[in-house]
Amino acid sequence: MLGSSEWEDIKDIRCALHRALYDLDKFPKVLEGFLDSGKWRDYVDPNGNHYVYAEEEFVRFVQAKPEAGLGVRFERILDMCRWDVEFHKRLERMKGDTG
């Protein structure tokens, strides 16, 4: 098993994030599309591990170690999205929901 198709999308965005493949003007829209797609919520990695996140667990997903998430601090995501004011506010609310 090579992982689910959702896994491939997660892998792609994680690689792009770590390699800074998106400029800061494009990254917020890419991430917002990924968030809204829900592909991060239920996937199988190449080792056959199944990960399921509730809709309100995006912050946990972002900070979870690879293969279970993006493997970055949520503050980094906030910083990279600060130019998109509305999306940044949405992310801030998500962070606030986690305590």
Secondary structure as a PSIPRED ss2 file (coil, helix, strand):
# PSIPRED VFORMAT (PSIPRED V4.0)

   1 M C   1.000  0.000  0.000
   2 L C   1.000  0.000  0.000
   3 G C   1.000  0.000  0.000
   4 S C   1.000  0.000  0.000
   5 S H   0.000  1.000  0.000
   6 E H   0.000  1.000  0.000
   7 W H   0.000  1.000  0.000
   8 E H   0.000  1.000  0.000
   9 D H   0.000  1.000  0.000
  10 I H   0.000  1.000  0.000
  11 K H   0.000  1.000  0.000
  12 D H   0.000  1.000  0.000
  13 I H   0.000  1.000  0.000
  14 R H   0.000  1.000  0.000
  15 C H   0.000  1.000  0.000
  16 A H   0.000  1.000  0.000
  17 L H   0.000  1.000  0.000
  18 H H   0.000  1.000  0.000
  19 R H   0.000  1.000  0.000
  20 A C   1.000  0.000  0.000
  21 L C   1.000  0.000  0.000
  22 Y C   1.000  0.000  0.000
  23 D C   1.000  0.000  0.000
  24 L C   1.000  0.000  0.000
  25 D C   1.000  0.000  0.000
  26 K C   1.000  0.000  0.000
  27 F H   0.000  1.000  0.000
  28 P H   0.000  1.000  0.000
  29 K H   0.000  1.000  0.000
  30 V H   0.000  1.000  0.000
  31 L H   0.000  1.000  0.000
  32 E H   0.000  1.000  0.000
  33 G H   0.000  1.000  0.000
  34 F H   0.000  1.000  0.000
  35 L H   0.000  1.000  0.000
  36 D H   0.000  1.000  0.000
  37 S H   0.000  1.000  0.000
  38 G C   1.000  0.000  0.000
  39 K C   1.000  0.000  0.000
  40 W C   1.000  0.000  0.000
  41 R C   1.000  0.000  0.000
  42 D E   0.000  0.000  1.000
  43 Y E   0.000  0.000  1.000
  44 V E   0.000  0.000  1.000
  45 D C   1.000  0.000  0.000
  46 P C   1.000  0.000  0.000
  47 N C   1.000  0.000  0.000
  48 G C   1.000  0.000  0.000
  49 N C   1.000  0.000  0.000
  50 H E   0.000  0.000  1.000
  51 Y E   0.000  0.000  1.000
  52 V E   0.000  0.000  1.000
  53 Y C   1.000  0.000  0.000
  54 A C   1.000  0.000  0.000
  55 E H   0.000  1.000  0.000
  56 E H   0.000  1.000  0.000
  57 E H   0.000  1.000  0.000
  58 F H   0.000  1.000  0.000
  59 V H   0.000  1.000  0.000
  60 R H   0.000  1.000  0.000
  61 F H   0.000  1.000  0.000
  62 V H   0.000  1.000  0.000
  63 Q H   0.000  1.000  0.000
  64 A C   1.000  0.000  0.000
  65 K C   1.000  0.000  0.000
  66 P C   1.000  0.000  0.000
  67 E C   1.000  0.000  0.000
  68 A C   1.000  0.000  0.000
  69 G C   1.000  0.000  0.000
  70 L C   1.000  0.000  0.000
  71 G C   1.000  0.000  0.000
  72 V C   1.000  0.000  0.000
  73 R C   1.000  0.000  0.000
  74 F H   0.000  1.000  0.000
  75 E H   0.000  1.000  0.000
  76 R H   0.000  1.000  0.000
  77 I H   0.000  1.000  0.000
  78 L H   0.000  1.000  0.000
  79 D H   0.000  1.000  0.000
  80 M H   0.000  1.000  0.000
  81 C C   1.000  0.000  0.000
  82 R C   1.000  0.000  0.000
  83 W C   1.000  0.000  0.000
  84 D C   1.000  0.000  0.000
  85 V H   0.000  1.000  0.000
  86 E H   0.000  1.000  0.000
  87 F H   0.000  1.000  0.000
  88 H H   0.000  1.000  0.000
  89 K H   0.000  1.000  0.000
  90 R H   0.000  1.000  0.000
  91 L H   0.000  1.000  0.000
  92 E H   0.000  1.000  0.000
  93 R H   0.000  1.000  0.000
  94 M H   0.000  1.000  0.000
  95 K H   0.000  1.000  0.000
  96 G H   0.000  1.000  0.000
  97 D H   0.000  1.000  0.000
  98 T C   1.000  0.000  0.000
  99 G C   1.000  0.000  0.000
